Structure formats: C-alpha cells, structure tokens
Amino acid sequence: MNAIVALCHFCELHGPRTLFCTEVLHSPLPQGASSGDISGQNEQAEEEEGGIQMSSRIRSHSPAEGASADSSSPGPKKSDMCEGCRSLAGGHPGYVSHDKETSIKYVSHQHPNHPQLFSIVRQACVRSLSCEVCPGREGPIFFGDEQHGFVFSHTFFIKDSLARGFQRWYSIITIMMDRIYLINSWPFLLGKIRGIIDELQGKALKVFEAEQYGCPQRAQRMNTAFTPFLHQRNGNAARSLTSLTNDENLWACLHTSFAWLLKACGSRLTEKLLEGAPTEDTLVQMEKLADLKEESEGWDGSEEEEKPSSQPDVVEGQELSKCSPETSLMPDCNSWNVAHRRLSVFRSLRHMRQTMLPVGCVRIIPYSDQYEEAYRCNFLGLSPHVQIPSHILSSEFAVLVEVRAATRSSLYPTLFDEEQSLNKYEFVVTSGSPVAADRVGPTILNKIEAALTNQNLSVDVVDQCLVCLKEEWMNKVKVLFKFTKVDSRPKEDTQKLLSILGAAEEDNVKLLKFWMTGLSKTYKSHLMSTVRSPTSSESRN
C-alpha cells in the first residue's frame, strides 16, 4: 500500500511536529543500506512477523533530523527542536524492514527525506493538530485533497505530570493519494490504530500514577506563587515520549507496528475487474444452485429411506438417471460427464442448448428409457426403442430429432476420420407443424447459421459470436418484459417497440416470448419491487 503512517505531537514550545513516520519503498535502497550493521546502535536479532523480516541492518544513507544542520535535510534544525519534538537520538539512521514476499522495504525515521513527501506530511501534521479535529479533540477524522493527499487522523492525549492539564496532545495519521481506498480502510485502520494508542496511553498512565504518588504535582502547583507562563518553560517541561512511557524500545516497537499496519492494510483489499452485471444465465444458475442446496439441507435432517432397486426418475437439474447400455447410443451413461469432457462428440441434447438458448428456458432430461410428459421437461433425450405417443408425433408443438447411424454410402470419403465421430450419424427432423419453404425464420437463427457456416471464423470466435447474439436478444427480451408485463402498455405501443427492436416478424415475436420464460426470478422481482415503490410511480406520472 502506497501510504505513510506518522506519529505527530503538539509541542508547547514549537507547535505541531512530526515525531516518527514509516513509509514504503518499492525500489532498492542506495548503496550502504544493506551493508553490515551500524556501529554504536543497539543491534536487533533478525525475526519475521507477518511476512516482514525485521532486520538489524539500519539505514545509513541519511542522517536523522537534528543530527546535523545540513541545508539539504528537509527537517528542522537542531536549534528548533526540544526533547518533546525529537524521537530518534542524534545520529540515529532509522529502521528498515524487508518484506520477503513482495521485496518491499518499510523505512522509519523522524521525517521523510524527500522534500515533497516532507511537505505533505508536515501539512497533514499541522492540520491534524490544529483545524482538522473532531469534537472533544480526541478521536478519528478524515480530510485531504487531490493535491496534498488524503489523511486518516486519530488524535489522542498522553498523561504527563509536568504538562499543562497533566496531558500532551498527539496524533497518528495515515496519508495516501487514493481517497476511495483510504475510506474503505477506515474500519481496519480505526481498530488497529486505536490499539496502538491504547498501548501508549496505558504505559504513560503507569508512569503518571507513579510520579503523582511520589510527588503530587497538583498540590505543588496550587501552593506555588503565580509566575509568567513563559518563565515556567524549563528543560523538564519538554519531555520525550520514551520518557513519558518509560519504554526505551518505543520507536522500534512503533516501527514494527507501523510496518505491519501498512502491509496488512495493503493486503486486505484487492481490486477486481468487473466486466458488467451478471448475465441472466448466471443468475438462473445461482438460483438453481440455491434451490438444490436448500433441498439437500432439507433431506439432511430426515431419516434415510431404503433405496429402491430401480433408479429414480430424472428431475430437472440432475444428471443421467436411467440408462440401458444394450439399447443406448451411449455405452456408459454413468460416466457421461467424463466422456463429455474428454471427447468433443455429440452425446446429448445438452450440447445443443449450451450456447443456443438461455439457461432458464431449458428444462432438460438428457437421456431416459421412457417417455416423460411435457410438464416435466421441454427437451427430452430418448433411447431409439422408446415408444412415443402418437399425439406427440402429430402435435405442432413438438419437434422430433432422430439420430441414426449413417450408412457408409451416404458418407463422403473424407468423413471416415475417427476424430469426426459426429459425422457418422445423420439427423432427421420431423414435426406435426407444417413448415413453409419461404419462411425466413427468426433473425438470430439466421445469424447463428451464418456464423457456423463461415469457414474464416475459428471455433473460439464462433463461440463468442453465439454468446454475444444470445445476450443481444436477451436484452430485447428484458425490454419487452418490462414494457408488456410490468408497464402494461397497449398492443399498439408493443408493436412499435418490436419494430424498433427489429423483431416485429412473427417468428421473432415467438422467440422473444419463449425466451421470456428464461428470465431469472431476481430480475423479475427487482422490476416488480421498483414498480411498487412510490418514487417510481410518481416518476411515471
């Protein structure tokens, strides 16, 4: 995460000051940063915490603030700092942690070395301890702009027996340029930073209580004669945070906490590319999965019944349930799924409906050794020996597709390739409805046929073409559904709409009405709830 975490303090002598900050470096450190340990510094054993290697290699290429009066340093000079304004001792080069997973380095020091970053942190520090304060002067607040970055600030008090009001004012700020990311990280940052603050306040409270017990300052101040305010500013008045908490390893601990905070906050949120709203097929599949899950949960609590000798009938959404290997075109129906994945061979009606029809329009029984009524399915795969009722064969609402083994004389010589198994069969389509030779048919069917017969298109391109055609006409179905079922427009307006959609022909209208049955329950309920809301009624009026 590209951000900076800083601890700030309002000094009674010098105003708002940055005490300690941790930043993220994605590029390698300059030479000397990875060389041996720096002499004179307390060496820390290498340890790993949350994927971050806490290294004893200390940053040696930049002096700490107050160590020298070099004009190139963006920080204040030593003469402008007191014990309360300074974190690291003079000459301390700072801390570095290496993240092995991402090769990112987390560097901590009193001020950023880059002049622009120093200016951004300095301005955020001043605003967090002056004008951008929540009621009560203690708590979280958000501010910032595109130019100077956005800031999450949490102000708090630390007990000090020598300070005015027996407390000093601090803040922990998180600065980044991504406003949305920072806002979404608010709950996480609030909880973790609040934990750091509680730990600091707890340590300072113990020191404060011990000092008050040994030498109560309140009674001493009440018995002391009035002196001018500035005259009371002596060396003891400005105390460092390490003194207030009695923790010599405070800055190393803060470096560990800030580094972990930056890593964890950057890892908890990931960006995903959304290509649009879920399709109707996706919604219908999700609804079917939810129904199956609810049904299975209902069966879990019931007693297990004795399984019958014969297999149960097929229901919608299930795999093959009945199969006779002797009479079936498929030798092994139990392994239908496996064969379906291994071979690109026409094995059931599922191949026809994968890209041709919306999922919600399909109630399919892939294979059965007995005829099933139309209320159970609208696509039925049967063994060649199954007797079909005569009224079904003569019905204009039924279409029979017979799959027969093609005779050798009817095949082209080039079709004897074993890999082209589908070419070994011929398909005979019959229906009780007479088909006029001059009928054009649905527009989408003509476009599908054109795509399939175009030899210049690869298989992948044809697949995407079929998907796009289906989505195009599914959008027309949504418009027609809202126009007729939800808004209840008259037939004249509906005919005008069909003309605009390019679907005024009879075959196109029938196709749209049939596809309308494939709309998801989620989409339908959303439209109905929108119509029932008062705002939508007023907008239509």
Disulfide bonds with the S-S distance in Angstrom:
Cys323-Cys333 1.97
